[in-house]
Amino acid sequence: MEVLETVAGTLAQIGIELLDIAGVLILLYGCGKSLWMLLRKKPHATLTLTRFMGIALSFLLSGEILRMVLVRELAELAIVAGLVLLHGAISFLIAWEVKREQEHDEGRTVPHETGSDVLL
């Protein structure tokens, strides 16, 4: 039983590292691509960055969830749970921003009485 626990812990640790590396690489690629789009004055650079941030955050969140498998103490569990909640909140905000950008790009805004744009 102890051998199985050691193997599972090692596999989980490798998975965490791979997910973290994948998340960082995706984020760096998205930043580079968005910067290139900005420099070339192409549209949707911020939308591209926001989408890559969401994908990268999903990988990083998966790593945090996998990290919960290795938790041995209640204090560690509280820290990891807090990180998961924080990642979830950021993911929600990124998804909201992507939706808002898409609606804006599709021209689904109407002028408000005060002259400012309001999303439908």
Backbone bond lengths (Angstrom), bond angles and torsions (degrees), N, CA, C in turn:
res aa  C-N    CA-C-N  psi(-1)  N-CA   C-N-CA  omega(-1)  CA-C   N-CA-C  phi
1 M - - - 1.454 - - 1.524 110.96 -
2 E 1.311 116.08 -37.29 1.453 120.50 -179.44 1.524 111.36 -67.50
3 V 1.342 115.81 -35.99 1.465 120.57 178.24 1.531 109.97 -64.95
4 L 1.330 116.39 -43.47 1.456 121.41 178.94 1.527 110.75 -61.71
5 E 1.310 117.02 -40.82 1.464 121.77 178.30 1.526 111.18 -64.76
6 T 1.319 116.68 -38.81 1.463 121.08 178.67 1.525 110.80 -67.23
7 V 1.334 116.53 -43.82 1.463 120.86 179.19 1.525 110.30 -63.85
8 A 1.321 117.06 -44.63 1.467 120.78 179.73 1.530 110.59 -62.97
9 G 1.312 117.01 -40.78 1.467 120.76 178.01 1.514 112.12 -64.35
10 T 1.317 116.24 -40.81 1.464 120.42 178.75 1.527 110.83 -65.99
11 L 1.327 117.02 -44.35 1.464 120.90 177.89 1.531 111.39 -62.36
12 A 1.318 116.25 -40.71 1.460 120.02 178.38 1.528 110.58 -63.93
13 Q 1.320 116.51 -42.48 1.466 120.46 179.62 1.530 110.96 -63.30
14 I 1.328 117.29 -41.83 1.467 121.18 177.32 1.531 110.05 -63.71
15 G 1.320 116.29 -42.89 1.463 120.47 178.20 1.515 112.13 -61.68
16 I 1.318 117.06 -41.53 1.464 121.34 178.40 1.519 110.35 -60.43
17 E 1.329 115.87 -47.35 1.471 119.82 -179.26 1.529 111.23 -62.75
18 L 1.338 117.47 -42.97 1.461 120.69 179.84 1.530 111.43 -64.17
19 L 1.333 116.98 -41.72 1.461 120.30 178.70 1.523 111.25 -65.94
20 D 1.330 117.14 -40.31 1.459 120.58 177.94 1.526 111.25 -63.99
21 I 1.319 116.51 -44.28 1.470 120.64 178.96 1.526 110.08 -63.06
22 A 1.328 117.03 -44.34 1.465 120.73 179.37 1.529 110.52 -60.73
23 G 1.325 117.23 -43.57 1.462 120.90 179.19 1.522 112.28 -61.17
24 V 1.323 116.58 -43.70 1.462 120.70 -179.87 1.530 110.42 -66.66
25 L 1.330 117.21 -43.48 1.467 120.17 179.81 1.530 111.61 -63.14
26 I 1.312 116.79 -41.19 1.465 120.76 178.61 1.526 110.02 -63.90
27 L 1.319 117.09 -42.95 1.456 120.93 179.51 1.531 111.25 -64.19
28 L 1.325 116.96 -43.91 1.465 119.86 178.61 1.527 111.48 -63.35
29 Y 1.327 116.50 -42.61 1.458 120.01 177.96 1.529 110.56 -61.54
30 G 1.335 116.98 -44.84 1.460 121.01 179.80 1.518 112.36 -63.07
31 C 1.329 116.57 -39.20 1.470 120.17 177.47 1.524 110.58 -64.71
32 G 1.326 116.20 -43.62 1.455 119.99 178.79 1.522 112.08 -63.41
33 K 1.314 116.01 -44.51 1.463 120.36 179.93 1.530 111.18 -63.78
34 S 1.331 116.76 -42.69 1.460 120.70 179.68 1.525 111.31 -66.54
35 L 1.316 116.82 -40.25 1.463 120.55 177.21 1.526 110.41 -62.35
36 W 1.327 116.63 -43.26 1.460 121.49 177.79 1.534 110.15 -60.75
37 M 1.325 116.79 -41.68 1.464 120.76 178.35 1.528 111.01 -64.82
38 L 1.328 116.55 -40.43 1.466 120.17 178.58 1.522 111.17 -64.13
39 L 1.326 116.20 -44.53 1.463 120.13 -179.14 1.532 111.81 -64.01
40 R 1.313 116.54 -32.95 1.467 120.93 179.28 1.526 111.79 -90.33
41 K 1.340 116.06 4.41 1.468 123.61 177.96 1.523 112.35 56.84
42 K 1.328 115.11 40.05 1.463 120.73 176.65 1.530 108.42 -87.42
43 P 1.317 116.96 149.83 1.469 119.41 178.69 1.528 111.47 -73.80
44 H 1.294 115.52 163.19 1.468 124.51 173.46 1.527 113.99 69.91
45 A 1.319 118.37 23.49 1.469 120.25 178.96 1.522 110.53 -65.33
46 T 1.326 117.69 -42.36 1.462 119.54 -179.74 1.515 111.48 -69.53
47 L 1.323 116.59 -35.80 1.460 120.00 177.39 1.524 110.35 -64.88
48 T 1.311 116.97 -39.72 1.459 121.36 177.62 1.523 110.34 -62.68
49 L 1.319 116.87 -45.96 1.467 120.40 179.29 1.522 110.55 -62.22
50 T 1.315 116.69 -43.36 1.464 120.61 -178.90 1.521 111.20 -62.90
51 R 1.312 117.21 -39.78 1.468 120.12 178.87 1.529 111.19 -65.59
52 F 1.329 116.47 -44.24 1.464 119.48 178.49 1.528 110.87 -64.63
53 M 1.330 117.33 -35.57 1.463 119.63 176.86 1.527 110.51 -62.76
54 G 1.317 116.57 -40.52 1.459 120.24 178.64 1.519 112.40 -64.01
55 I 1.321 116.55 -42.36 1.465 120.55 179.25 1.528 110.20 -65.92
56 A 1.331 116.10 -45.77 1.469 120.14 179.82 1.514 110.63 -61.95
57 L 1.318 116.26 -41.70 1.462 119.85 179.96 1.524 111.41 -64.28
58 S 1.316 117.70 -33.28 1.466 120.66 177.02 1.526 110.96 -63.52
59 F 1.327 116.83 -41.06 1.465 120.12 176.87 1.525 110.91 -65.60
60 L 1.324 116.15 -43.74 1.465 119.37 -179.50 1.533 111.15 -66.22
61 L 1.322 116.87 -37.59 1.460 120.97 177.26 1.521 110.89 -65.10
62 S 1.321 116.42 -38.74 1.467 119.99 176.98 1.526 110.52 -61.63
63 G 1.321 116.69 -39.58 1.458 120.68 176.58 1.520 111.91 -63.18
64 E 1.326 116.73 -39.88 1.476 120.34 178.74 1.528 110.74 -65.96
65 I 1.316 116.89 -40.02 1.463 120.11 178.97 1.527 109.97 -65.24
66 L 1.318 116.58 -41.69 1.457 120.43 177.17 1.529 110.82 -64.87
67 R 1.321 116.32 -33.04 1.466 120.98 178.01 1.541 110.95 -62.23
68 M 1.330 116.53 -27.44 1.471 120.44 179.25 1.528 111.36 -63.00
69 V 1.329 116.79 -25.08 1.461 120.72 179.14 1.524 110.53 -64.67
70 L 1.311 116.65 -32.76 1.464 121.41 -175.52 1.526 114.01 -88.06
71 V 1.326 116.97 -4.23 1.466 121.04 -175.78 1.524 110.29 -68.62
72 R 1.308 115.52 133.04 1.469 121.37 -179.36 1.531 113.05 -111.71
73 E 1.324 117.38 -24.33 1.466 120.55 -176.43 1.523 110.45 -120.38
74 L 1.316 115.66 156.84 1.453 121.99 -178.51 1.526 111.30 -65.26
75 A 1.318 117.90 -36.07 1.467 121.02 179.18 1.532 110.53 -64.41
76 E 1.321 117.05 -41.05 1.465 120.52 177.43 1.521 110.50 -64.75
77 L 1.329 116.18 -39.65 1.461 120.52 179.08 1.526 110.47 -62.39
78 A 1.319 117.75 -40.19 1.464 121.58 178.96 1.522 110.76 -63.81
79 I 1.324 117.53 -40.72 1.464 121.35 179.13 1.522 110.47 -65.20
80 V 1.331 116.93 -47.63 1.467 120.73 -179.09 1.524 110.09 -65.29
81 A 1.334 117.47 -40.23 1.466 120.61 178.21 1.527 110.63 -63.09
82 G 1.312 117.22 -39.80 1.459 121.01 176.27 1.521 111.75 -62.10
83 L 1.323 116.19 -41.89 1.466 120.58 177.24 1.521 111.63 -63.33
84 V 1.330 116.25 -41.53 1.468 120.52 178.60 1.523 109.94 -63.09
85 L 1.325 117.61 -43.00 1.470 120.51 178.13 1.524 111.29 -63.89
86 L 1.318 116.85 -41.12 1.461 121.09 178.40 1.528 110.74 -64.04
87 H 1.329 116.99 -44.60 1.460 120.68 176.98 1.528 110.66 -61.14
88 G 1.333 116.05 -41.22 1.461 119.93 179.34 1.520 112.15 -63.15
89 A 1.324 116.92 -42.01 1.461 120.73 178.72 1.529 110.77 -64.68
90 I 1.317 117.04 -41.72 1.463 120.44 178.76 1.524 109.97 -65.93
91 S 1.330 117.58 -40.21 1.467 120.92 177.49 1.527 110.96 -60.15
92 F 1.325 115.81 -41.75 1.464 120.58 177.90 1.523 110.48 -61.65
93 L 1.331 117.23 -45.37 1.460 120.70 -179.92 1.525 111.85 -64.78
94 I 1.325 116.95 -37.83 1.468 120.09 177.96 1.522 110.20 -66.05
95 A 1.328 117.42 -43.87 1.465 120.75 178.56 1.532 110.43 -61.98
96 W 1.315 116.64 -39.32 1.466 120.96 178.44 1.530 110.18 -64.47
97 E 1.328 116.78 -42.36 1.461 121.29 179.74 1.527 111.03 -64.97
98 V 1.335 117.79 -40.78 1.465 121.18 177.67 1.528 109.78 -61.72
99 K 1.317 116.44 -45.30 1.464 119.93 179.98 1.521 110.97 -62.83
100 R 1.318 116.44 -41.85 1.463 121.35 179.70 1.531 110.78 -63.65
101 E 1.334 116.80 -43.75 1.467 121.15 178.36 1.526 111.28 -63.52
102 Q 1.334 116.81 -41.28 1.462 120.43 179.79 1.523 110.84 -64.44
103 E 1.323 116.35 -43.39 1.457 119.78 178.94 1.522 110.55 -63.90
104 H 1.325 116.27 -39.75 1.464 120.24 178.74 1.524 110.56 -65.36
105 D 1.324 117.41 -42.25 1.461 121.83 -179.70 1.526 112.24 -67.87
106 E 1.328 116.56 -29.87 1.459 120.16 178.63 1.519 112.07 -80.19
107 G 1.327 116.72 -2.36 1.456 120.54 177.62 1.503 113.97 78.22
108 R 1.318 116.70 27.14 1.456 120.03 -178.31 1.517 111.20 -93.55
109 T 1.331 116.41 39.73 1.456 120.88 175.38 1.516 108.45 -111.62
110 V 1.297 115.98 148.47 1.464 121.00 176.83 1.511 108.10 -128.62
111 P 1.327 117.68 145.72 1.465 119.39 179.08 1.520 111.08 -68.86
112 H 1.291 116.36 139.31 1.461 123.59 177.03 1.523 107.91 -88.32
113 E 1.328 117.58 166.34 1.453 121.13 -179.80 1.526 112.50 -56.62
114 T 1.331 116.55 -30.29 1.449 119.54 -178.16 1.527 111.76 -85.48
115 G 1.341 117.03 -3.46 1.448 120.69 178.23 1.518 113.70 96.89
116 S 1.317 118.78 -5.98 1.460 120.94 179.18 1.523 109.31 -86.96
117 D 1.326 115.86 160.79 1.457 120.42 178.72 1.514 110.72 -83.15
118 V 1.316 116.09 136.58 1.453 122.39 177.09 1.516 107.08 -127.43
119 L 1.333 116.05 132.39 1.460 119.96 178.04 1.512 110.55 -73.18
120 L 1.312 115.73 143.78 1.468 120.28 175.30 1.494 111.59 -71.33
